[in-house]
Structures are given as structure tokens and as C-alpha cells.
Amino acid sequence: MAKKTKISNGDLTALFYERIRASSGCPVGIHLAIVPNKTYGWTALMNPTQRDKHPVFAKRFDALLAELRETYDLAGS
């Protein structure tokens, strides 16, 4: 397994927003939170109402989460 890059919560949030906005069909006003997670090191949470309203985008969000988890670890965790 390749070594993961340490990144701050703020930088990871900015990267996540940059990547989701670049994906097709990104709804306006998506809210997310990056939080520590014992199993994966960190996770990104999407507003449940937005997840229900935009299920196709929620799948893209989850795919991006999995992709970024392979590359980044939260700094200080």
C-alpha cells in the first residue's frame, strides 16, 4: 500500500469541494463535513436532505470519497 499524503481538514474540504463542483450534475449549495473516523481515518458527510434529493449525485460523492481516502490522511490524526 502506498503512503498517504497528510492533509489538513480545511485543505481536504477545499479539495473535496473543488472536485465535486467539477463533476457533472453537482447541485448548487452542497454542504459537506470532513470528520475523523476510527475505521477509515476520516469521512465526508453530505447533508441527508441533499443526499435524498440528489441520489445520483450522492453516488458520485461516495465514489469521490473512496478515491480521496486512498490518497489522503488527515494531518494530526
Residue pairs with C-beta under 8 A, 6 or more apart in sequence:
4 70
4 71
4 72
4 73
5 71
5 72
5 73
6 72
6 73
6 74
6 75
7 15
7 72
7 73
7 74
7 75
8 74
8 75
8 76
9 34
9 74
9 75
12 34
12 42
12 68
12 72
12 74
13 32
13 33
13 34
15 68
15 72
16 32
16 34
16 44
16 64
16 68
17 30
17 32
19 64
19 68
20 26
20 30
20 32
20 60
20 61
20 64
23 57
23 60
23 64
25 54
25 56
25 57
25 60
26 57
27 50
27 53
27 54
27 57
29 50
30 46
30 47
30 50
30 57
30 61
31 46
31 47
31 50
32 44
32 45
32 46
32 47
32 61
33 44
33 45
34 42
34 43
34 44
34 74
35 42
35 43
35 44
35 45
36 42
36 74
36 77
37 43
40 69
41 69
41 73
41 74
41 77
42 69
42 72
42 73
42 74
42 77
43 65
43 69
44 61
44 65
44 68
46 58
46 61
50 58
51 58
51 61
